Amino acid sequence: MSCVSRYIPVMSHRTSRISRTGRGRFGRKRSVPPPLTDIPGQVHSALAVDLPDEDLTEDLTDALELYVMGSKPRCEEAEYLELMEDAIDRIARES
C-alpha cells in the first residue's frame, strides 16, 4: 500500500474575487451606522428605566401637565419633576 497525497487547490481570501468586490477586511460589507434620529424615543426609554409606568406618558409635556402636586413625598416629587424637565430640555436641545 502506498500513500498518495492529493493536492486540493484552495483559494486564498486575499486573491479571490469575492474579497475584491466592495467588501472590507474579513469579507464584511463596509457600512456606516445609521444616524440616531429618534431622540424623543431614546429619552423616553431612558426615563422608562427610572420611572414607573403610571408616571410616564407618551408625551412628556402632558405628563407634567397632568401631574398633581403633592401626590408624592417631597423628595420623590422634586426628583420626578427634575427628571421630566431635564428630559424635555434634552429633547428640545437635540432635536
ZAMARBA-75697 format. One record per residue: x, y, z of N, C-alpha, C in turn; residue in three letters. Coordinates in nm, 4 decimals. Example, Ala and Ser with C-alpha at 12.3 -4.5 7.8 and 13.67 -1.06 7.14 Angstrom:
<atoms>
      n_px      n_py      n_pz     ca_px     ca_py     ca_pz      c_px      c_py      c_pz  resn
    1.3190   -0.5690    0.7800    1.2300   -0.4500    0.7800    1.3200   -0.3300    0.7800   ALA
    1.2850   -0.2250    0.7080    1.3670   -0.1060    0.7140    1.2900    0.0030    0.7870   SER
</atoms>
This chain:
<atoms>
      n_px      n_py      n_pz     ca_px     ca_py     ca_pz      c_px      c_py      c_pz  resn
    0.0820   -0.1176    0.0000    0.0000    0.0000    0.0000    0.0866    0.1243    0.0000   MET
    0.0561    0.2098   -0.0832    0.1338    0.3336   -0.0877    0.0435    0.4518   -0.0542   SER
    0.1033    0.5496    0.0082    0.0291    0.6721    0.0416    0.0344    0.7663   -0.0766   CYS
   -0.0795    0.8059   -0.1170   -0.0863    0.9001   -0.2278   -0.1381    1.0319   -0.1707   VAL
   -0.0583    1.1309   -0.1849   -0.1041    1.2619   -0.1362   -0.1799    1.3314   -0.2475   SER
   -0.2876    1.3847   -0.2088   -0.3697    1.4544   -0.3068   -0.3575    1.6046   -0.2819   ARG
   -0.3446    1.6752   -0.3855   -0.3366    1.8199   -0.3755   -0.4727    1.8777   -0.4101   TYR
   -0.5308    1.9476   -0.3160   -0.6587    2.0132   -0.3391   -0.6333    2.1635   -0.3376   ILE
   -0.6518    2.2295   -0.4512   -0.6255    2.3737   -0.4535   -0.7291    2.4486   -0.3682   PRO
   -0.6806    2.5420   -0.2902   -0.7662    2.6236   -0.2052   -0.7411    2.7689   -0.2399   VAL
   -0.8483    2.8423   -0.2648   -0.8332    2.9847   -0.2960   -0.8046    3.0610   -0.1678   MET
   -0.7054    3.1411   -0.1722   -0.6809    3.2246   -0.0546   -0.7785    3.3418   -0.0561   SER
   -0.8085    3.3928    0.0591   -0.9041    3.5031    0.0686   -0.8505    3.6320    0.0083   HIS
   -0.7211    3.6482    0.0081   -0.6630    3.7710   -0.0441   -0.6662    3.7767   -0.1965   ARG
   -0.6659    3.6650   -0.2623   -0.6606    3.6660   -0.4084   -0.7932    3.6305   -0.4729   THR
   -0.8924    3.5975   -0.3966   -1.0191    3.5586   -0.4585   -1.0961    3.6810   -0.5053   SER
   -1.1841    3.6607   -0.5977   -1.2669    3.7697   -0.6492   -1.3670    3.8177   -0.5455   ARG
   -1.4088    3.7297   -0.4576   -1.5097    3.7642   -0.3575   -1.4619    3.8765   -0.2672   ILE
   -1.3369    3.8715   -0.2258   -1.2877    3.9735   -0.1343   -1.2566    4.1053   -0.2050   SER
   -1.2622    4.1082   -0.3353   -1.2321    4.2298   -0.4107   -1.3577    4.3030   -0.4585   ARG
   -1.4734    4.2616   -0.4177   -1.5973    4.3204   -0.4688   -1.6629    4.4140   -0.3685   THR
   -1.5924    4.5165   -0.3264   -1.6503    4.6180   -0.2401   -1.6654    4.5774   -0.0950   GLY
   -1.5936    4.4776   -0.0548   -1.6022    4.4347    0.0837   -1.4744    4.4751    0.1556   ARG
   -1.4860    4.4975    0.2831   -1.3713    4.5367    0.3636   -1.2918    4.4155    0.4086   GLY
   -1.2093    4.4369    0.5080   -1.1320    4.3263    0.5641   -1.2246    4.2204    0.6182   ARG
   -1.1828    4.1001    0.6157   -1.2558    3.9857    0.6695   -1.3861    3.9586    0.5942   PHE
   -1.4021    4.0130    0.4728   -1.5163    3.9825    0.3893   -1.6467    4.0474    0.4309   GLY
   -1.6432    4.1417    0.5230   -1.7667    4.2086    0.5654   -1.7926    4.3291    0.4770   ARG
   -1.9188    4.3556    0.4535   -1.9539    4.4735    0.3767   -1.9223    4.5981    0.4576   LYS
   -1.8741    4.6983    0.3907   -1.8485    4.8252    0.4564   -1.9798    4.9003    0.4686   ARG
   -2.0070    4.9474    0.5863   -2.1306    5.0227    0.6033   -2.1112    5.1277    0.7111   SER
   -2.1923    5.2292    0.7026   -2.1915    5.3361    0.8012   -2.3137    5.3155    0.8889   VAL
   -2.2985    5.3196    1.0206   -2.4155    5.3010    1.1056   -2.5157    5.4146    1.0840   PRO
   -2.6454    5.3839    1.0925   -2.7456    5.4878    1.0707   -2.7391    5.5923    1.1815   PRO
   -2.7666    5.7178    1.1476   -2.7632    5.8221    1.2498   -2.8763    5.8031    1.3504   PRO
   -2.8518    5.8447    1.4716   -2.9535    5.8336    1.5760   -3.0494    5.9506    1.5618   LEU
   -3.1662    5.9242    1.5055   -3.2605    6.0321    1.4793   -3.3814    6.0288    1.5711   THR
   -3.3993    5.9232    1.6443   -3.5168    5.9112    1.7304   -3.4806    5.9557    1.8720   ASP
   -3.4482    6.0838    1.8864   -3.4084    6.1381    2.0162   -3.5218    6.1282    2.1172   ILE
   -3.6458    6.1660    2.0826   -3.7533    6.1521    2.1823   -3.7728    6.0087    2.2294   PRO
   -3.7602    5.9131    2.1396   -3.7744    5.7730    2.1780   -3.6633    5.7270    2.2701   GLY
   -3.5414    5.7741    2.2445   -3.4286    5.7376    2.3298   -3.4446    5.7972    2.4694   GLN
   -3.4873    5.9232    2.4752   -3.5061    5.9888    2.6051   -3.6188    5.9203    2.6818   VAL
   -3.7265    5.8881    2.6117   -3.8412    5.8221    2.6745   -3.8017    5.6856    2.7296   HIS
   -3.7236    5.6098    2.6538   -3.6822    5.4770    2.7027   -3.5861    5.4885    2.8204   SER
   -3.5035    5.5923    2.8222   -3.4141    5.6136    2.9369   -3.4942    5.6486    3.0616   ALA
   -3.6001    5.7265    3.0447   -3.6867    5.7597    3.1580   -3.7654    5.6390    3.2060   LEU
   -3.8032    5.5524    3.1136   -3.8818    5.4343    3.1494   -3.8052    5.3420    3.2434   ALA
   -3.6732    5.3473    3.2368   -3.5912    5.2654    3.3267   -3.6017    5.3181    3.4700   VAL
   -3.6049    5.4509    3.4840   -3.6033    5.5139    3.6159   -3.7412    5.5348    3.6781   ASP
   -3.8442    5.5432    3.5953   -3.9772    5.5774    3.6461   -4.0763    5.4636    3.6284   LEU
   -4.1738    5.4549    3.7174   -4.2795    5.3546    3.6983   -4.3705    5.3932    3.5813   PRO
   -4.4412    5.2958    3.5263   -4.5249    5.3182    3.4082   -4.6341    5.4224    3.4315   ASP
   -4.6910    5.4269    3.5495   -4.8012    5.5210    3.5724   -4.7539    5.6664    3.5761   GLU
   -4.6249    5.6899    3.5945   -4.5718    5.8261    3.5959   -4.5279    5.8751    3.4590   ASP
   -4.5334    5.7899    3.3601   -4.4783    5.8229    3.2290   -4.5851    5.8063    3.1218   LEU
   -4.6065    5.9116    3.0445   -4.6974    5.9046    2.9301   -4.6152    5.9201    2.8030   THR
   -4.6797    5.9047    2.6886   -4.6083    5.9161    2.5615   -4.5526    6.0561    2.5412   GLU
   -4.6310    6.1571    2.5768   -4.5862    6.2954    2.5648   -4.5435    6.3445    2.7031   ASP
   -4.4181    6.3799    2.7163   -4.3656    6.4185    2.8469   -4.4262    6.5492    2.8967   LEU
   -4.4600    6.6390    2.8055   -4.5240    6.7647    2.8461   -4.6605    6.7359    2.9072   THR
   -4.7341    6.6426    2.8493   -4.8640    6.6035    2.9059   -4.8467    6.5434    3.0447   ASP
   -4.7429    6.4654    3.0633   -4.7179    6.4046    3.1937   -4.6960    6.5117    3.2997   ALA
   -4.6242    6.6176    3.2648   -4.6036    6.7268    3.3600   -4.7321    6.8038    3.3865   LEU
   -4.8132    6.8248    3.2819   -4.9388    6.8986    3.2985   -5.0401    6.8188    3.3806   GLU
   -5.0387    6.6870    3.3665   -5.1348    6.6035    3.4381   -5.0896    6.5685    3.5797   LEU
   -4.9667    6.6003    3.6129   -4.9146    6.5654    3.7444   -4.9822    6.6497    3.8520   TYR
   -5.0217    6.5856    3.9611   -5.0865    6.6539    4.0735   -4.9798    6.6795    4.1799   VAL
   -4.9556    6.8083    4.2056   -4.8555    6.8453    4.3063   -4.8982    6.7927    4.4431   MET
   -4.8032    6.7383    4.5165   -4.8298    6.6856    4.6491   -4.8734    6.5408    4.6511   GLY
   -4.8786    6.4767    4.5360   -4.9218    6.3374    4.5313   -4.8086    6.2399    4.5661   SER
   -4.6887    6.2900    4.5784   -4.5733    6.2078    4.6159   -4.5030    6.2754    4.7326   LYS
   -4.4194    6.2019    4.8031   -4.3364    6.2668    4.9054   -4.2475    6.3739    4.8406   PRO
   -4.2082    6.4739    4.9177   -4.1347    6.5890    4.8623   -4.0087    6.5504    4.7860   ARG
   -3.9275    6.4634    4.8441   -3.8018    6.4291    4.7769   -3.8278    6.3554    4.6453   CYS
   -3.9257    6.2660    4.6433   -3.9604    6.1949    4.5189   -4.0191    6.2907    4.4171   GLU
   -4.1013    6.3830    4.4640   -4.1647    6.4791    4.3749   -4.0600    6.5689    4.3088   GLU
   -3.9649    6.6164    4.3879   -3.8598    6.7021    4.3335   -3.7755    6.6260    4.2311   ALA
   -3.7432    6.5027    4.2617   -3.6645    6.4218    4.1698   -3.7421    6.3933    4.0413   GLU
   -3.8703    6.3613    4.0537   -3.9552    6.3341    3.9370   -3.9645    6.4568    3.8469   TYR
   -3.9930    6.5709    3.9061   -4.0075    6.6933    3.8269   -3.8761    6.7313    3.7588   LEU
   -3.7651    6.7127    3.8285   -3.6347    6.7434    3.7699   -3.6037    6.6498    3.6533   GLU
   -3.6310    6.5198    3.6684   -3.6093    6.4245    3.5595   -3.6924    6.4599    3.4366   LEU
   -3.8179    6.4935    3.4590   -3.9071    6.5256    3.3476   -3.8634    6.6539    3.2767   MET
   -3.8292    6.7561    3.3521   -3.7868    6.8824    3.2904   -3.6548    6.8659    3.2153   GLU
   -3.5621    6.7901    3.2725   -3.4358    6.7638    3.2031   -3.4585    6.6874    3.0731   ASP
   -3.5492    6.5914    3.0759   -3.5784    6.5131    2.9557   -3.6412    6.6009    2.8470   ALA
   -3.7328    6.6875    2.8856   -3.7965    6.7773    2.7881   -3.6933    6.8723    2.7298   ILE
   -3.6043    6.9265    2.8138   -3.4976    7.0149    2.7651   -3.4017    6.9419    2.6717   ASP
   -3.3706    6.8171    2.7046   -3.2806    6.7392    2.6194   -3.3406    6.7138    2.4816   ARG
   -3.4691    6.6831    2.4798   -3.5369    6.6610    2.3506   -3.5361    6.7885    2.2697   ILE
   -3.5646    6.9021    2.3335   -3.5670    7.0302    2.2619   -3.4274    7.0679    2.2112   ALA
   -3.3256    7.0390    2.2893   -3.1890    7.0759    2.2545   -3.1347    6.9889    2.1404   ARG
   -3.1632    6.8593    2.1431   -3.1046    6.7675    2.0458   -3.1893    6.7471    1.9201   GLU
   -3.3089    6.7971    1.9202   -3.3945    6.7800    1.8002   -3.3775    6.8918    1.7026   SER
</atoms>
